[in-house]
Amino acid sequence: MRVSVRFLSTLGSLIGSRQVELSLPEKASVADLAQRLQEMYPQQAALLAQAVYMLDEKSTSAQTELADGAQVLALLVLSGG
């Protein structure tokens, strides 16, 4: 199945791309997607492991199953004062 991932905030700059499309096996989860992204971008693997992933603009869990054509947003949540 095909999944589209948009990198928001500084994550896109760090990755070097604002959006990627990739192929995942049927019934892949958000955790599977995160793992694939970490393999694709090993220099940013730690950030991708901490990123928040939203499916079709809604918050999701790592166990959420993806569907063909899913639109995923990946963003870093920063805090500080």
Stockholm file with secondary structure:
# STOCKHOLM 1.0

chainA/1-81         MRVSVRFLSTLGSLIGSRQVELSLPEKASVADLAQRLQEMYPQQAALLAQAVYMLDEKSTSAQTELADGAQVLALLVLSGG
#=GR chainA/1-81 SS CEEEEEECTHHHHHHTCSEEEEECCTTCBHHHHHHHHHHHCGGGHHHHHHCEEEETTEECCTTCBCCTTEEEEEECCCCCC
#=GC SS_cons        CEEEEEECTHHHHHHTCSEEEEECCTTCBHHHHHHHHHHHCGGGHHHHHHCEEEETTEECCTTCBCCTTEEEEEECCCCCC
//
